[in-house]
């Protein structure tokens, strides 16, 4: 079946602009996660949705970052007034918490964001 | 705050040799995951370790978990070039009330002919 998909694969923007990154999880997965991966580092947690609600947004670095999942499926990560330090690969993952005893997360290909 | 430390961060080895990657974490968790990442690609799930003493094997890779020591190992047997990649361990924070994963910095493995 289809895996997690993310669009766009690459996004180049100018400092101060607004960007939206989209994630389409595996069908039926109720949990969705956003992570950010800087060069040479492991992924860092940003936000986690269970259904439509953000269950844990403790990883969002500041109020320029916001994410939504209005229908409990597709999610959009929104970044306002982008800064050069926001440049990274943004990874989305999904899992099917609730029917199994563990939380194996399946990752999408990522969106590489470059802020000039 | 949970810390996950991997070592070594860089590993260069010859084909046919054995080696072990270590993953230490700083708080209680019974669930640990290993992922593989090829350059420019996303993360591929390798192993899910769910309890103390868990051992999983797939081909030339074997992962184990010791929750009392807060240590997981990824053992490579008779390495081949195709294993060259970055390997991440990640700890599940469910016991701490969150479903997020906390990742180590990764071990970049290069297998030389």
Interface residues (C-beta under 8 A of the other chain):
Chain A: X31 X33 X40 X41 X42 X43 X44 X45 X48 X50 X55 X56 X58 X59 X91 X95 X97 X101 X102 X103 X104 X105 X106 X107 X108 X109 X110
Chain B: X4 X31 X33 X35 X41 X42 X43 X44 X45 X48 X50 X88 X90 X92 X94 X98 X99 X100 X101 X102 X103 X104 X105 X106
